[in-house]
């Protein structure tokens, strides 16, 4: 073999080695990508294909035999560019798909409707009717206690602690029920709360007159804990079925509490002052609640389980993280003020109407009218909140509610009382229904909603705890009405100011005015 032939053979061998090495390297990279993205990538084909030699080397040959490589035609620059771009686009598309699945996986879990989703809405609606709706009828109990059952030994300020502690526990229990719900204990909370609510309601019927502590433990503490255990799980389960339409679904669900607040007072007044009497009337209401809650438990079913890695949301670190969120802190302060003044008309309207000369036959329906208007207020504003933003709707509603509280100074007849009940019920109901989606708009992930609501309700529970007793103390036994009216109206107005501040900081963070 001559030297030139040997050099040609050596060069061809090195070329094929480099090609094979490049092929193996690219195949290895392709395999790694397939493992990373969970999908097969197109295999790489060498531009050279080895062909068997058609001639043998012979020392006497005038032309040295060489190892023949049958190359494919080299790709044109345009084709090379297209191939490179297509591979890059495919890789980028896969990367974005993986990241998108991580970021929007929760959205894919929400079917936004369907039979199962609306069955859950119906179950939550019934739960709200029996739990929060029943506590909204406390004004009937308060009127009966102040004028009859506990009137000899206790003042209205002392009796009002029953309703205020009840409201405090309904809200503050949320930090426990919210974390338990985030950990997957939905049915445990709902069954325990349902049993406790029915049991305590029935036991009120065997209390003795002028024994405040008995009524306080059963109605203030027992029913407050029962409703608190059920409230956040009922609101949270809707987030598994609705995302874009969540404000509407929540509005429909919480309208059950408004309708319950309208129907329960009518039934309780008819039973307490009718043939059944107080004790049998309480027992009848306990039986009604028990049957309806059994139906609600059948209708509600969690759709997804919270991942174990996301259940840490209730830890102390998360609590500190929430309190560093300026819009969230402003919202909490606002809810404390609102709850300190919001329930004064609900608890004292019937008593106010009777003391101002309205006939009992009409005064007994004032709370029912207020809560009936609240049913509408919990649906219509939520429809606008879906498009305009929760904060953009809740701030005007709270502002108007504060004006309505001040307007009770001018109420002196039946038409004025009815107009007030309708307007105040509408706008106060809007606030109650928009509070859960407002917590959702402040949350970065769905699994934070229960914990954020729980932390918020712990603080706002103190507003409900002190608000009504302060109003009762300002009222005094001489029924000086302007004092509690001014106090409650100023509290609700301060809440509107805090919500406005929260919206300002949140708009700067998100860069949008639709909040």
Beta strands, then each sheet from edge to edge (+ up, - down):
strand 1: 48-50
strand 2: 69-71
sheet 1: 1+ 2-
end
